[in-house]
Every structure is written in C-alpha cells, then in structure tokens.
Amino acid sequence: MRGSAGEPRGTPLRLRVLAAIVGVAALAVGLFAVPLALSVERLYHDDTAAALARDATWIAAALPENVTAMGTRPVSLPKGLPSGLHMGVYSNDGRLLFGDGPRHSRLAVQTQDGHVHEVVEYGHLAVSAPIPADEKVNGVVRVATPYAEVSERVHQAWLVMGGLAAVVITLAVALALRQSSRLAAPLEHLTRAAQALGAGDFSIRAPRSDVREADVAGLALESTARRLGEVLERERAFSADVSHQLRTRLTGMLLGLESALARPEGQREEAIRTALARGEQLHTVIEDLLKLSRDAGARDQRVEPAAFLDEIRGEWQNAPALAGRGLAVNLPDDLPPVAVSPAALRQILQVLLDNAAAHGKGLVSIDVADLGDGVAIEVSDQGDGIPEGVDVFARRSEGSKGHGIGLALARSLAEAEGGRLVLRRPAPPVFSLLLPTA
C-alpha cells in the first residue's frame, strides 16, 4: 500500500527483524525464567524447612521425656544450634511452656499426630516435631526462623536471574540490530540501484552481500539494466537510421518534382511518374518500418525466397536508379523458406540495392545459395568497391558522405531477425545476407 504522498506504507524490514528477534528472545526468557523463579522459591523454602525439621527432631530427641511436667523450669538445650533460631516447647494443646515463640501455636496442636509439620506462622517459617515418650506425644518442639530471611534469599536469586535475562535480551538486541542491518542493507542498495535505473543510468552495479536472494535480485537488476540499455541504444540508432532512409527517399522525390517544374510542359510527365514511383517506394518503406516496430521479436514468419525476389526484381528492373545498368537475379530451384520478416528482408535488400545504385557501377546482381541450415543472399555490382580499412557498417553522422547509415540499419535489421550481414568481398563489392531456414 502507498500513502497519500506516494510513499510506501508498512513497517520497515529493520524494525520487523528487530522486533521478531527481540520478541522471540524475550518470550523464550520468560518461558524459562518464570517457572525457574518459582522453582527457586520453592527450593529455598523446602531447603530451609528441611533444615528446621532436622533441628526440631534433634532437639526433641535430646529433651527429657517428662519435659512438659517440668513447667517453666529451664531445660538445658543441645549445643550447636544455629544462631537466630527461635525454639520453644509446647504442650499438646498448643501452649508455650518455655522457650521462644508465640504463647499459643496451632502448629503444635497439629503435631499431636506424631508427625513433623511446617507452616508460615506469625511471620516465621516454623517446623514442629513431637517429643516421644512411651509411644505417645509428650509435648512439642517448635523451631522457627524469620520468613523474611527466606524471602531475601529468594529475591537475591531472582535478581541474579533477572540480570542474566537482561544480558540475554541485550545480546538478542545487538544480534537483531546486526542481522536486520545485514538483511535490510542489500535491499536498500537495490532500491537505490532501481532508482538510478529509472533515472536512466543503465550502468548500475548492485553491491554484493552475504544474502543469496539479494545477490540474485541484484544480478537480475544488472542484467535487466544492460538489456534495457542495449534496447534503448538500438532503438535510438534505429530511429536515426530510419529517419535517414525516409529523408533520403523524400529528398529524391522532392528533387524529381522540382526538376519537373524546370522542364518544358511536354517533358514533365516522365519526371512526375518518377516522383510518384519514389513516393510509392517511400510509402512501402513507411509501412515496412511500422510493421517492424509493431512485430518486433516475432520469429514465426517465413518468406519464400523465389517469390520474394521475383517481386523485388519487378520493382527494381526499370528503376531510374538502375537505368542502363540492369538487375540480374540468380537462384537455384527448390530453395527452402527462410525465417525472416518480409518487411525486414525488403528493407535490407532496399538498402543494399540503393547502395549499389548510388556507389556502384555496371550490372547489379542478386545471387542466392542454399547452405543447408541457412540461405545466403548476395548483392554485388561491378564498381570499384570499398577502400581498404573502411568499416562500411560503422554509423556516421548524417552530414558525412559515403556508406554508413543505411548499411548500419540493414545490419541491425538482419541481426534482429537472427541473421547476419557481412561484406564478403570489398572489390568488386559483394554483400552477403545470411538467413536461417524456417
């Protein structure tokens, strides 16, 4: 989607990757940390309760059996008790007889069943153990420690776990920033390259990264840029060549009409007919070029060389450009059809015949040979030929004299149709058009 100003809407890739990695890391830490924190709390609680149970059982075993009958008289306790431990002796009904603890304890009442019990009572974690005497309970020992100490140990463990979780999430953020940059940077480079391509820079080079998909897209963009550059260059050259061809024929027709005006009235008819013939040729050229521009890239067209060359011979046999020179067409029987556009073939032969008429001498010949997988159509004349070292297919400016623009157009048309146009012999000149068979 796009915003009102044409800017694309949506979340940037960097932010998406960052949020995804950090979110997964935070979720994983939470899924592990919460159960682990609860387990640590239970572990510290159970560990403290077990220690209190050992102390209570030890004290109960060390007290005399008639300790409850001694009233409030002091009783010697076993040595080695942990500091900070609160110990009291209770009757079976839960009354404090002596020692430290609340005056009444429900925990002591529960211990009448002869088992050790634990509970958080009056802000303390308390454990009670029965004082055995002749298979009956003869009092209860209650030991306790402030529950705040247990909570403090748990909170310290939670702080350590929280610190580790923070370190893990920080590392996840750093990794997410690095990874999001690695993933987004190639796409940002491709965006800039695509913008440069849109501005007409066909020499773009997308930088390589370690992201295979981005590199593949970059290579595809570079290849597309090269093809577009080549297509645009061909189109520009084609337009220039076409304009030259049309201008040349139009100039010839206008010159013929101007010469007709300068002649006596009785001699104007021949000049006008010549101008009309040139006008018809110009019309044919325009139609052929329109067909070529509309059917560019078509490869399913075919031409029968014999019939096509008969048509060309009929058009050029009495052409004013070949007046007094003649045109000979030599071709064998049973020639295979060639895969070429009729419009392209006509324009190529028009250029070669125009070139022979303007720069050559003597008889103009069209010779055809069957090459098996192709057909060679050669156009020659009896002129002096091409000077040594001259590239007749190189494009020249429109103001230059000699060969260049028309032959460059003919070669580009031949290559566009899958064929080749070469200068087989410079003197006398022989141009060979090689076309694939259909």
C-alpha distance (Angstrom), angle and dihedral (degrees) to the residues before:
residue distance angle dihedral
M1 . . .
R2 3.80 . .
G3 3.73 131.6 .
S4 3.76 125.6 -122.4
A5 3.80 90.9 -89.6
G6 3.79 93.4 51.8
E7 3.79 94.6 -102.3
P8 3.81 115.2 136.3
R9 3.78 114.5 -106.0
G10 3.78 126.4 -142.4
T11 3.78 140.6 74.8
P12 3.83 116.8 -52.2
L13 3.79 116.0 -112.7
R14 3.80 92.1 -120.5
L15 3.80 91.0 57.7
R16 3.80 92.8 44.1
V17 3.80 93.3 52.5
L18 3.81 91.7 43.5
A19 3.80 92.7 50.0
A20 3.81 92.7 44.9
I21 3.81 96.4 50.5
V22 3.81 95.3 41.3
G23 3.80 91.0 44.4
V24 3.80 92.8 51.6
A25 3.81 91.2 46.0
A26 3.80 92.3 48.9
L27 3.81 91.5 47.0
A28 3.81 91.8 49.3
V29 3.82 91.4 48.2
G30 3.79 90.5 48.5
L31 3.79 93.9 48.2
F32 3.80 90.7 52.0
A33 3.82 100.2 33.4
V34 3.81 100.0 51.5
P35 3.83 96.5 53.3
L36 3.80 89.6 39.9
A37 3.81 91.7 51.8
L38 3.79 90.9 50.6
S39 3.80 90.0 47.5
V40 3.81 91.2 50.7
E41 3.79 91.1 50.7
R42 3.79 90.9 50.2
L43 3.80 91.5 45.2
Y44 3.81 93.8 53.8
H45 3.79 90.6 45.0
D46 3.79 93.3 50.2
D47 3.79 92.4 43.0
T48 3.81 91.8 53.7
A49 3.81 92.3 43.4
A50 3.81 90.9 51.0
A51 3.81 91.1 51.1
L52 3.82 90.7 49.3
A53 3.80 90.3 48.1
R54 3.81 90.5 54.0
D55 3.80 91.4 49.3
A56 3.82 93.1 46.5
T57 3.80 92.5 48.8
W58 3.81 91.1 46.9
I59 3.82 92.7 50.0
A60 3.83 92.8 45.4
A61 3.80 90.6 52.4
A62 3.82 91.3 49.2
L63 3.83 96.0 51.3
P64 3.81 120.6 89.8
E65 3.81 117.2 -102.7
N66 3.81 93.2 -117.6
V67 3.78 94.5 51.1
T68 3.79 91.9 122.5
A69 3.82 90.4 56.1
M70 3.79 91.5 55.4
G71 3.76 91.7 73.8
T72 3.75 114.0 -158.8
R73 3.79 96.3 -21.5
P74 3.77 111.6 130.0
V75 3.73 117.1 -98.9
S76 3.75 123.6 -157.4
L77 3.80 111.1 -115.1
P78 3.79 125.2 -149.9
K79 3.77 115.3 -91.5
G80 3.80 124.0 -115.1
L81 3.78 98.8 50.6
P82 3.83 114.4 156.0
S83 3.79 115.2 -99.0
G84 3.76 116.5 -105.8
L85 3.79 92.1 29.7
H86 3.82 115.5 139.5
M87 3.83 111.5 -146.5
G88 3.77 129.1 -179.7
V89 3.81 137.4 167.6
Y90 3.78 116.5 -134.1
S91 3.77 135.2 -171.4
N92 3.77 120.5 -119.4
D93 3.79 89.9 -96.7
G94 3.80 91.3 57.4
R95 3.82 101.3 -102.1
L96 3.79 119.0 142.9
L97 3.80 109.0 -116.0
F98 3.79 98.6 179.0
G99 3.77 139.3 -32.4
D100 3.79 130.8 55.2
G101 3.78 123.5 -41.8
P102 3.79 143.5 75.9
R103 3.81 118.2 -43.7
H104 3.76 91.1 -115.3
S105 3.80 127.8 26.1
R106 3.78 126.5 -169.4
L107 3.80 87.0 -163.7
A108 3.82 89.5 64.4
V109 3.81 90.4 51.7
Q110 3.85 90.6 53.3
T111 3.82 90.4 53.6
Q112 3.79 92.0 68.8
D113 3.83 86.3 93.6
G114 3.81 88.1 72.2
H115 3.85 96.4 -112.9
V116 3.77 133.6 111.9
H117 3.80 114.8 -102.4
E118 3.80 135.1 -171.4
V119 3.78 133.6 -162.4
V120 3.81 141.6 153.3
E121 3.78 101.5 -106.2
Y122 3.80 129.1 171.6
G123 3.82 91.9 -12.3
H124 3.80 92.8 -51.3
L125 3.76 134.1 102.9
A126 3.82 99.7 -124.5
V127 3.81 131.4 -170.8
S128 3.80 124.3 -171.5
A129 3.80 128.7 -160.1
P130 3.82 126.9 -172.8
I131 3.83 121.8 -115.6
P132 3.81 102.5 -130.1
A133 3.82 120.9 -139.8
D134 3.83 123.7 164.9
E135 3.79 93.7 -24.5
K136 3.77 93.5 -51.5
V137 3.77 136.1 93.2
N138 3.78 111.4 -98.3
G139 3.77 99.7 -179.0
V140 3.75 137.8 -39.3
V141 3.80 133.9 -100.1
R142 3.80 114.0 -145.7
V143 3.80 120.6 -167.6
A144 3.80 123.2 -179.6
T145 3.79 142.2 173.0
P146 3.82 127.3 -162.1
Y147 3.79 109.0 -86.3
A148 3.80 88.7 -142.6
E149 3.80 88.9 72.8
V150 3.79 90.4 55.5
S151 3.82 90.2 46.9
E152 3.80 90.5 49.4
R153 3.81 91.6 55.0
V154 3.79 89.6 48.3
H155 3.81 92.2 48.8
Q156 3.79 91.5 49.5
A157 3.80 89.8 52.5
W158 3.79 89.8 48.0
L159 3.80 90.4 51.4
V160 3.80 90.6 53.1
M161 3.78 90.3 48.0
G162 3.80 90.5 47.7
G163 3.79 90.5 51.3
L164 3.78 91.0 51.2
A165 3.81 90.1 47.8
A166 3.81 89.8 51.1
V167 3.81 90.2 50.6
V168 3.81 90.4 50.1
I169 3.81 93.1 49.1
T170 3.82 91.0 45.7
L171 3.80 90.0 53.0
A172 3.81 88.6 47.3
V173 3.82 90.1 52.5
A174 3.82 91.1 49.7
L175 3.80 90.9 48.0
A176 3.80 91.1 46.0
L177 3.81 91.8 51.3
R178 3.79 91.6 50.0
Q179 3.79 94.3 44.2
S180 3.80 94.0 45.4
S181 3.80 89.4 51.0
R182 3.81 91.5 49.7
L183 3.80 91.0 50.5
A184 3.80 98.9 40.4
A185 3.82 99.2 41.3
P186 3.85 95.4 67.8
L187 3.80 90.7 48.9
E188 3.79 90.7 49.2
H189 3.81 89.4 50.8
L190 3.81 89.5 49.9
T191 3.80 89.7 50.5
R192 3.80 91.3 53.8
A193 3.81 90.7 45.5
A194 3.82 90.9 50.4
Q195 3.81 90.1 49.3
A196 3.80 89.9 50.7
L197 3.80 89.1 49.5
G198 3.79 89.7 51.6
A199 3.82 88.5 51.8
G200 3.81 90.2 56.1
D201 3.79 102.4 -95.4
F202 3.80 104.3 137.6
S203 3.82 93.5 171.8
I204 3.80 94.8 73.2
R205 3.79 119.2 144.1
A206 3.79 117.9 -164.7
P207 3.84 110.8 -144.1
R208 3.78 116.8 -115.3
S209 3.80 121.9 -113.3
D210 3.77 137.0 176.4
V211 3.81 91.3 -101.0
R212 3.80 106.2 98.6
E213 3.81 96.5 -158.8
A214 3.81 92.1 51.1
D215 3.81 90.9 48.9
V216 3.80 90.8 50.2
A217 3.81 90.2 50.2
G218 3.82 89.8 48.1
L219 3.79 92.3 51.8
A220 3.80 90.3 48.0
L221 3.82 90.2 50.3
E222 3.81 91.4 49.5
S223 3.80 91.1 48.9
T224 3.80 90.5 48.5
A225 3.81 90.7 49.2
R226 3.81 91.3 51.6
R227 3.79 92.2 48.5
L228 3.78 92.3 47.3
G229 3.80 90.0 49.0
E230 3.78 91.4 50.3
V231 3.81 92.1 46.0
L232 3.80 91.9 48.4
E233 3.80 91.4 47.8
R234 3.79 90.9 49.7
E235 3.78 91.0 47.4
R236 3.79 91.5 51.1
A237 3.79 92.3 47.3
F238 3.80 90.5 44.6
S239 3.81 91.1 51.5
A240 3.79 91.5 49.0
D241 3.80 92.1 47.6
V242 3.79 92.9 46.2
S243 3.78 91.9 49.8
H244 3.80 88.5 52.1
Q245 3.78 92.4 50.5
L246 3.77 92.8 48.6
R247 3.80 93.1 43.9
T248 3.81 91.5 50.3
R249 3.81 93.4 53.3
L250 3.78 93.0 41.4
T251 3.81 90.3 50.8
G252 3.81 90.5 50.4
M253 3.79 91.6 50.4
L254 3.82 92.4 48.3
L255 3.80 91.8 47.9
G256 3.80 89.2 51.6
L257 3.79 91.3 51.7
E258 3.80 91.7 47.0
S259 3.80 90.7 50.8
A260 3.80 88.7 50.0
L261 3.78 89.8 57.3
A262 3.79 90.7 52.7
R263 3.83 93.9 51.7
P264 3.76 126.7 83.7
E265 3.77 114.2 -88.6
G266 3.77 93.0 -105.4
Q267 3.82 93.2 56.4
R268 3.78 98.0 47.2
E269 3.79 96.3 87.0
E270 3.83 94.5 71.7
A271 3.84 92.3 48.5
I272 3.78 91.4 48.1
R273 3.80 91.6 50.4
T274 3.78 89.6 50.3
A275 3.83 89.8 50.8
L276 3.79 90.5 48.6
A277 3.81 90.6 51.1
R278 3.76 89.6 51.3
G279 3.81 89.2 47.4
E280 3.81 89.7 53.6
Q281 3.80 89.8 49.9
L282 3.80 89.2 50.5
H283 3.80 89.8 50.3
T284 3.81 90.0 50.6
V285 3.80 91.2 49.3
I286 3.81 91.4 51.2
E287 3.80 92.2 49.0
D288 3.80 91.9 48.0
L289 3.80 92.8 49.3
L290 3.81 90.9 49.0
K291 3.80 89.8 52.0
L292 3.79 91.1 49.1
S293 3.80 92.5 50.5
R294 3.82 92.4 48.5
D295 3.81 97.3 41.7
A296 3.81 97.9 41.2
G297 3.77 111.3 154.4
A298 3.80 96.4 17.8
R299 3.79 111.6 145.9
D300 3.79 102.8 172.7
Q301 3.83 97.1 80.0
R302 3.79 122.5 105.3
V303 3.79 136.3 -172.8
E304 3.80 131.0 -156.1
P305 3.86 102.8 -134.9
A306 3.82 96.2 -152.1
A307 3.80 96.1 53.6
F308 3.78 93.1 40.0
L309 3.80 94.6 50.6
D310 3.80 90.7 47.4
E311 3.79 87.0 57.9
I312 3.81 91.4 48.7
R313 3.78 91.0 48.4
G314 3.80 90.2 52.1
E315 3.80 91.4 51.9
W316 3.81 96.0 46.7
Q317 3.82 103.0 31.6
N318 3.78 93.0 92.5
A319 3.78 99.1 20.0
P320 3.83 113.5 144.7
A321 3.81 90.0 -129.0
L322 3.83 89.7 63.1
A323 3.78 96.5 38.6
G324 3.78 110.1 151.0
R325 3.79 93.3 4.1
G326 3.79 106.3 75.0
L327 3.81 134.8 -154.1
A328 3.83 124.0 -108.9
V329 3.81 123.5 -165.6
N330 3.80 117.7 -164.1
L331 3.79 120.6 -177.1
P332 3.81 136.4 151.5
D333 3.78 125.3 -118.9
D334 3.80 123.8 -94.1
L335 3.77 97.5 25.5
P336 3.82 112.6 179.0
P337 3.80 118.5 -120.4
V338 3.78 116.0 -97.6
A339 3.81 127.1 -133.2
V340 3.78 101.7 -119.9
S341 3.77 139.7 113.1
P342 3.83 111.3 -100.4
A343 3.80 89.8 -137.1
A344 3.81 92.4 52.7
L345 3.82 92.9 46.4
R346 3.80 91.4 48.8
Q347 3.81 92.1 50.8
I348 3.81 92.8 48.1
L349 3.79 92.1 50.8
Q350 3.81 90.7 44.1
V351 3.82 89.7 56.2
L352 3.81 93.2 46.7
L353 3.83 92.6 47.2
D354 3.82 91.8 45.3
N355 3.79 88.8 50.4
A356 3.83 91.8 50.0
A357 3.81 91.5 46.4
A358 3.81 94.3 48.1
H359 3.81 101.4 39.0
G360 3.80 105.9 17.8
K361 3.79 137.6 74.5
G362 3.77 137.8 -140.8
L363 3.77 127.7 4.8
V364 3.80 117.7 1.1
S365 3.81 112.9 -142.2
I366 3.80 133.3 -164.1
D367 3.83 111.0 -162.6
V368 3.80 122.6 -176.1
A369 3.81 126.4 -161.7
D370 3.81 131.8 -175.2
L371 3.84 109.8 -129.0
G372 3.79 96.9 -179.2
D373 3.81 100.2 -115.7
G374 3.78 92.3 31.1
V375 3.79 146.1 20.1
A376 3.81 126.3 -121.7
I377 3.81 118.3 -148.8
E378 3.81 111.4 -169.7
V379 3.82 125.7 -167.6
S380 3.81 116.9 -164.6
D381 3.79 141.7 161.3
Q382 3.79 137.7 -174.8
G383 3.79 98.6 -106.2
D384 3.79 130.6 123.3
G385 3.80 91.5 -89.5
I386 3.78 132.8 -145.3
P387 3.81 120.7 -30.3
E388 3.79 114.3 -113.9
G389 3.80 115.1 -91.6
V390 3.80 95.6 21.3
D391 3.79 117.1 127.9
V392 3.78 101.5 -146.7
F393 3.82 92.4 -170.8
A394 3.81 95.8 54.7
R395 3.78 112.9 108.8
R396 3.77 116.3 -114.8
S397 3.75 132.6 -170.7
E398 3.75 116.9 -83.5
G399 3.79 90.8 -111.9
S400 3.81 95.1 56.9
K401 3.78 122.4 100.5
G402 3.78 127.3 -126.0
H403 3.78 131.6 25.0
G404 3.75 125.9 -16.1
I405 3.78 121.5 85.3
G406 3.81 100.7 54.6
L407 3.82 94.4 41.3
A408 3.82 90.5 47.9
L409 3.80 88.7 54.2
A410 3.81 91.3 48.3
R411 3.80 92.3 51.0
S412 3.83 92.8 48.4
L413 3.81 90.3 49.9
A414 3.81 91.1 49.6
E415 3.81 92.6 50.0
A416 3.80 91.4 46.5
E417 3.82 87.9 56.6
G418 3.80 93.1 49.8
G419 3.81 95.1 -102.0
R420 3.79 138.0 104.1
L421 3.79 135.7 -123.1
V422 3.80 116.5 -157.6
L423 3.79 139.1 166.8
R424 3.80 100.0 -117.8
R425 3.81 95.1 -179.6
P426 3.81 127.6 12.7
A427 3.82 98.4 -157.5
P428 2.93 121.0 60.7
P429 3.81 82.4 14.3
V430 3.78 119.9 -116.6
F431 3.81 120.1 -179.7
S432 3.81 115.2 -165.6
L433 3.78 122.8 -156.9
L434 3.83 112.2 -162.2
L435 3.81 115.7 -161.6
P436 3.83 129.8 177.4
T437 3.78 118.1 -117.3
A438 3.77 120.0 -113.3
